Each structure stands twice: as C-alpha cells, then as structure tokens.
Amino acid sequence: MTSKDMADNAANEVKSNDNEREMIEIELLLEGIHRLYGYDFRNYALPSIKRRIYYHAQSENVSTISGLQEKVLHDRSAFDRLVQSLSIPVTEMFRDPELFLNFRRKIIPILRTYPYIRIWHAGCSTGEEVYSMAILLHEEGLYDKARIYATDMNNLSLQQAKEGVYGIDRMKLYTKNYLESGGRQSFSEYYTAKYDSVMFHPFLRKNIIFAEHNLATDRSFNEFNVIFCRNVMIYFNDELRNHVHGLFYDSLSHFGVLVLGAKESIHFTDYSDSYEPLDRVEKIYRKIK
C-alpha cells in the first residue's frame, strides 16, 4: 500500500467517524426533545432536519449539536426558538391559486349538500391559508354553517394566526392570488390597513378554532368533511408520513376530501386504495372506503 493510499484510508476513517458522531448527536438531541417536551421530530426526513439543526446551532452561537442539546434541554426559551426553526412557517394567502379555483368549482358544490361543514387545516402555520378558506366560504354563502379547525405544533405561529395581522407589503401578491383563485370582490374589503400592517376583519375568525396539535404525536379529535395538509409531509420520512395519512383517514368522513401539497401524494402509503382522485394535478382526493 502506498503512502497516498494510507493517507486516503485515514481521511476516510476520520470522515466516517465524523458522520457517525453527527448521527449520534442528532439522535440524542431529538430523543431528548421528545422525552422532555413531548415534541417528536425523530421521523422527520434526515437531510431536512439536519440542515435546519445546523443552521439553528449557528444562530444560537454553539459550535456542536451536543452544545445545542445542552442549551435546549436546560432552557425552555431555547427550545421554543428551536421549534420555530424546525417547523418552517412558510405560507401565503390563496397559495397556488389554481387549487383554490378548482376547489370552488369541484368541492363547493359537494359541500352545499351538507347541513354542516367541518374543515381541518393541519399544519396551518401563521394562518394565511385558513383566512383564505374563510373568505372563499363566505363568498360561496357557506361560512355560517362551517367550522374551520386550524392547528399547528408551533405556538408562536398559532398566535399570529389568531391575531390575523400581516405585513402590508404582502397584499399585492395576496390580491393577485385572490383574483386568480376566483375571488369575487375587492380583496381590500376583507382587511383594515394601518401603517405597515393589515388586520383581517373579525367576522372571518368567528367560525375558526385555533388549537395546538402535533401530527407526529397527537390523535384524531373530530370528524371532518375536508382536510387540508399542504407542504407539511414533505419534511417527514416514510414512516411518519404513513402514520399521518392514517390519522387523516380516521378523521375524514365517508366521501370526505383530502387536499395535499403539490409535491405530496397518497401513493406508497397504506391508504392509497382508500381514495379516488378528484383532481390529480391539484392533489385533491375523496375518501371512498
């Protein structure tokens, strides 16, 4: 064996040890969070969770994941900041307008036949999608017989959702989305602007129930006609994704509607045969058995 080969082998061994140490640190951090706080990130997709953990460690000025673990397990505020980083609250009003347009055309006629409507927005983040649904139901004359359940594991995001206050700089995009989704009024009629923020009108919140709920650990809490869960399960591994689909299956009424994100699917889960597609492109499915 040449000296170069020996050097390469030594470098590979060091790299292997570093990777093994990294995995141990990540597993210990996530296990500690689960045991102490009850939040379960253990089945999140590794590349995504790893990237966010390292980014957050830098923001906390710690050089190792073990250092982050010590801080998080001994300081609740440090844990709250970590949850904020791991849950990635990214959303917007009428996001993917074509989805909401097709929801108006294909799902609203079904909902008109129901005496009472229950809709669950799972992983609602800061609430923009929830207010979008409230506006849509209002314009279709269905809001008064509807209840919207908006849940997320991130309490800080939920608090913003409850307040319904957003930056005024977002309204140009939100107005464009609203109109492309089939909006029938002036979007500005739904909020009041003040300085650099807008507040959506209180009547939109009257039939919304905000609550903390963790898809990884919590159970079904009601029966729903529609469940929205968009761009949440892309961060889960196969095991957790299948678990959450089981939760949704148990929570949907017969012929209930499941709406997923553009990169998500019911295929390759235990429940793929239990649904029929109502819109393959927009990922709208109906429970049939």
N, C-alpha and C positions, 0 to 999 in steps of 0.2 A: 504493500500500500504506500503510495506516495505521500509526501508531506502535505500536498494540496488536498488529497482525499481525506487525510486525517483531520485537517482543518475544517473541511466541509462537514464531516461527520460530527465534529464537536459543535459547529454552528447549528446544525440541525437538531442536535440534542438539546442545546440551550433553548432554541425556538420551541421545541416540543414541551420542555419543562415550563416555559413561559405560558404557552397555551393552556397547559394543564392547570397551572396556578390560577390563571384568569378564569377558567371554568369553575374551579373550586370557589373562588371569591364571589362570582356571580350567584352560584347556587346557594352559598351561605347567606348572602345578602337577601335574596328573595325568600329563602326559608325563614330567616329571622323576621322579615316584614310580615309574612303570613302568620307566624306563631304569636307575634307580639301585637300586631294591629288588625289581623284578620283580612288583610288585602292579599289576594292571590295573583301574583304575576308569574308564577312558576311555569305556566304553559303558554306564555307569550312567545312569539317567534324569536329565536335567539338573535339573529342579526339585528333586528329592530330594537329589542330591549337592550342589547349590548351597546349599541350606538348611543342610545339615549342615556344609559347609565354613565358612560364615559363623558358625554357632554355635560351632564349634570355635575359629575365629580369636579370638573374644571370650574364650573360656576360656584361650587362650594369651597374652592381653593384647597382641595385634598388631592394627593398625588396617587393614591391607590384606591381600589374598590373597598379594601378592608378598612381604610380610613373613612370612607363614606359610610360603611356599615356601622362603625363605632358612633359616628355622629348621628345617624338616623335612629339608631336604637336607644340613644340616650337623650334625644331632643325631639319632642313631638313636632315642633315647628319645622325642623329639618326634614322630618318625614313628610309633612304636608307639602313642602316645596318639591320633594322628590315625586310625590304622586302627581303634582301639577305637571311636572316634566314628562312623566311616563304616560299620562293619559292623552296628551296631544290634543287640546281643544281647537280643532280646525273645522270651520263650517261657514255657511253664509245663507242668506235668505234666498229661497227658491233655487237652491244649488242644483245644477243640471235641469234647467227649465223644461226640457222636453219630457222629463219624468213627470213633473207636476202637470204638464199639459195632458199627457196620456192618463194620468190619474183622474183628472177631471172628466175625460172622455169615456174611460173604461170602468173606473171603480165607483165614481159618484153615482151613476145610475143604479148600481147594485146597492149602495148604502141608502139610497132613497127608499128602498123597500123595507128597511129595518125600522122598528119602532124606537130603538135606542142604539147609539153607536159608541163603542169603546175603541180608542186608538192608543197604542203604546209606541212612544218614541224612545227606544232603548239606546243608551249612549247619546243623550241629547246634547251634550256639550253645553255651550253657552246659550242655547235656546232658539237660535235663528230658524231652524227647521220647524220647530214647534209653532212659532208665531206664523210661519208660512202656512202651515196646515190650518191654523185658526182662521186666517184670512180667507183661505180657499173655501173652507166650510161655511164661513159667513156669507161669502158671495154666492154660494150654492144653496143658501137657505137651510143649511143643516146644522149650524153651530149650536142652536138651542137644544137639540136633542143628542148632543155629543158630549163625551168626556174624553179629554186628552191626558194621558199619563206620561209625564216627561221625567225620565230617570237617568241618572249618571252616578258613577262612583266618586267623581270629583266634586267635593262640596263647594269649592270656590267657583267652579263653572256654574253649578246649580244656582248659587246666589246671584250671579249676574243674570242668569236666565229668568229668575223670579222678578228681578227689577225691570227687565225689558229695556235697558238703556244701552245704546250702541253708538259708536263714533259716527258723526255726520259725514265723514269722508267716505263711508261705505255706501251711502244711499244712492249714489249714481249707479253703481254696479247692481245694487239690490233692486232699484227701479227697473233697470234693463231686464234682469232675471224675471221680475214680476210680470212685466208686459209680455215677455216671450213665453211665459207659462200660462197665458190666457187670462191674465188679470183684467178686470172689467171697470176699474175706477182709476182715479189718480192715486198712486201709491202714497203720496204725501198726506192723504186723508187719514191714514192709519197711525200717524205719529205726530208728536209735537217737537219742534226743534228749539233748542236753547243752547246758545253759544256753540260749542264744538260737539254736542251730543244730541241724540234724539231719544225720546221715550215713547214707546208704543202705547196706544190707548188702553186703559184698564179693562174695557169690555172684552178685549181679546184674551185676557187672563182669567176671566170669570169661570170658565169651564176647563181650566188647565190645573192638574195636580202635579206639583213638583215633588220628587222624592229621591232619596239616595238609594241606589240599587247597584249591586256588583254582579255582573253577568257570570263571573267565574265562580262565585260562592253562594249567591242568593237564589231562592226558589221562585217559582211562578206565584203571582199574587192576585191574579184575576183572569177572567176570560175575555179575549179581545176579538173584535171583528177585523182589525188591521194592526199589523206590527211593522214599524219602520226600524231598520237597523242598518245604517249605511256607512260604509268605510270604517267600521269598528273591528270586524273579524279578520280583516287583512293583517292585523297585528298578532293574531292568535296562531298557535300551532294546530295541527290536525286534531289532536285530542280535545283541546279546548273548544275548537270550532264545532266539533261534533256534539260536545256537551251543550253548547249554547243553542244549536239547532234543536236539540231535544227539549230544551226549555221553551223555545218558541213554539214547537209543535204542541206541547202540553198546554200552552197559553192561548192558542188560537181556537176559535170556534170552528165547527164544521163549515167548510167553504170560506173560512177566513183568509185574508190576503196578507202575504208576506212581501215586503219590499226591501231589497238588498242594494248594496252599492255596486257601481259599475264593474269593479274588479272582483266581486264576490259571487258565490254560486251555491246552490244546494247540492250540486253534483259531488260525488265522492263522500257523501255523508250517509248515515243510516236512514235518512228521511227523504232521500231523493225521489223515491217512488210514491211518496205521500202527497205530492203536489203536481199541479199542471201549470204550465206557463201561460200567463195572460198577456205578457209582453216579454219576449226573450231578450230584446235589446235593453230595455229599461229594468230588467230583473224584477218583474212583478209576477208573483206566483199565488195560486189558490190551493188551499188545503182540500184534498178530495177524499182522504181516508185516514 
